[in-house]
Structure formats: C-alpha cells, structure tokens
Amino acid sequence: MLKFELQHAADKLIFEIFAVKKGETVVVTADTMSDSDLLDAVSASVYKAGGFPMVIMIATPASVGKAADPDIPVEALTGALMGADVWIEFNHQWLLYSTPFERAMAGNPKLRYMCLVDFSKELLVRTVGNVETPQLQVFMNRVKELHEAGKQMRVTTPAGTDVTFELDPNHVVASDCGDASAPGMHMLTGQLNVVPKFGTVNGKIVFDGTVTPPFGKVPSQPIELTIKRGKIVKFEGGSEAAEYEKYLNSFNDEGMFKMAHIAYGFNPGAKLTGNVVEDERVWGCTEWGIGYVSPMDAPPIGQDAKSHTDGICLNSTVYLDDNLIMKEGKIVDDELRELSPIK
C-alpha cells in the first residue's frame, strides 16, 4: 500500500529536507514496534543518494527519554551515533533526551538529528510527501523572528486554556520548517518551538488533544492543569487527569511537574490521529512539553528532569506582546496571513 507515494515521501525526506550527500552515513533507529516498510523506503533513498544507510533495531523500551536507558544498549548505540552524519529516529518509544542522545548531540558536531516517533508510511506521506515547503518556510521563519524579538505571550483556547508567560532571549526559538541540512536537532516539518523563561508560566492549560506519555491518545475528558510559577500545582478533569498526576508522581522528581516548552502546529497535512508527532503539528494548535529541556534549547544548562511528556491544546488563540497573531487556530495578523500557506 502507498508504495509509490511512500518512496516519493522518503526521497523528499532524504534529498530535500536532509540534503544527504554521497558518502554520508545515515543511522536509522527503530524498535520492534516500528514500521518496517518505512525503514526500507528511507534506507533505499539514502542508498540512492550515495549514502550509507545503517538501520539499528532494538527491543521496544518500556519508557522514553532517559527513563528508557535501562532498556537500551547505551554504549553501543552512542558509539554508532558518534560516527554518523545523520540520525533519523523512527522508534515507537523515543530516544530523544536519552543518554545516547545527549552524548551524541554533545560529542558529534556534524550530526543532523530528527525525531520521527512512531511514524507510519501514511504519516510520512501526509506530513512530508504532500507538503510543499518553500512558502511554509518563509511563513514560519517570520513567525520565529517575531518571537525572538518578543517579551511575553498569552495563550487561550475554547476548552479553557488561559496562560501567560515571559520569553527569554537566551532560549532558542526553533523553526522546524523542512530544512535539516545543518548540524543540530531537527523535528518534523511544521512546528515552531518556544522555551519560556523558566518559572514565569502562570494560569490554566487544558489538554483537549493527544497527551503522551502515558496515554498516546486524546483523553476522553480534557485534562486541566493549573500552573503557578512554571510548575503544575493542580490536576482536574476526571480519571485520566488523576492517572496523569499519578504518572508524573511516579518519577519522584520535581522536574517532571515543570513546564518545558510551547510549540505551534503549522503542518498543512497534519491531522489529529493520536500520534503526538503529527498531532502537535495540526494547524492552529499549541503543544506544551513538561519536564526535561536540553541545554541546546535553553542554554547553558536547560531544565533537568527524568523524562518528558507532551499535551495538545487545539484551536489556540495567541497574543505576542499584546498583539493578536492567531485566533482559534487561524492566523489573523495581517503580515503573517499574507505569508501563510493556509488562509
């Protein structure tokens, strides 16, 4: 199924987004829940580009990030990544923020990394193969410039989110707009990530889209979080809210209650499916990360935590320095609306 469309999308990923060159080594990591057809198509594209595809398959870890360390071959995986030019992660349980990730990103200055968690062939076709990136790149890079110059933000949603926070000029605003040709950490096309000034997030955040981990799906009832000075102090919303609180408590780590980042969804092909990587790129949503933040995103030390979790707020309204730029998921700022691929 989708054999031709999948190969076209894989070619776009390797040739257009990563710009893989002859002789480069591309490590593709996967676990036993990954899509084998996807691995084959991407590896074929690497070979077609003259690169060396290297697929590393491991048993599916019980958790993600650093919490996955006990279940993965830390030293061997680190060694492979230290010699790679490109690392594409197709794991079901992500290795992002794990010990091999931290070591490779710190010790391999040429590495170009992208986290494509729990991807399927259909997902690659929708979010890469069917997306024309040039206009999206212009739009997203302008949004990035505005945030780099901004001082504060307010975000609301119809579900009840109403949260404010300050921006830190030392924190990285990352525009993942379909260009992973330079060394560093990259994400799937269509997300703009902002790390607030730590300790300044206040208000209520309501997750009415996918929350993962621990759910990997849209909760049956929205999960409401009350935030004070950047930390969750109250959970509301029924049984799943209680389960979410229990999950975060299980780490016995105060860092797992701290707000980490907010990101915009700007992929024209993304739809709400339960896969967090796609869901957090649904046009007009905002996604909140909780827990760990890498030193690369928030120099010089980031925010320490044992793991990381993400939740989606749909149909977001965003004010940047009191200027309304997006209303219930639609771009309303005049300049940005002209640049936007979705009017």
Sequence and secondary structure as in RCSB ss.txt:
>XXXX:A:sequence
MLKFELQHAADKLIFEIFAVKKGETVVVTADTMSDSDLLDAVSASVYKAGGFPMVIMIATPASVGKAADPDIPVE
ALTGALMGADVWIEFNHQWLLYSTPFERAMAGNPKLRYMCLVDFSKELLVRTVGNVETPQLQVFMNRVKELHEAG
KQMRVTTPAGTDVTFELDPNHVVASDCGDASAPGMHMLTGQLNVVPKFGTVNGKIVFDGTVTPPFGKVPSQPIEL
TIKRGKIVKFEGGSEAAEYEKYLNSFNDEGMFKMAHIAYGFNPGAKLTGNVVEDERVWGCTEWGIGYVSPMDAPP
IGQDAKSHTDGICLNSTVYLDDNLIMKEGKIVDDELRELSPIK
>XXXX:A:secstr
  HHHHHHHHHIIIIIIS   TT EEEEEEETTS HHHHHHHHHHHHHTT EEEEEEE   SSSGGGGGGGS HH
HHHHHHHT SEEEE  SS  TTSHHHHHHHHH TT EEEE TT  HHHHIIIIIT  HHHHHHHHHHHHHHHHH 
 EEEEE TTS EEEEEB TTS EEEESS   SSEEEE SSEEEE B TT  EEEEEE S EETTT B  SS EEE
EEETTEEEEEESSHHHHHHHHHHHTT  GGGGBEEEEEEE BTT   SS HHHHTTBTT EEEEEEEE TTTSTT
T EEEEEEEEEEE S EEEETTEEEEETTEE SHHHHHH S  
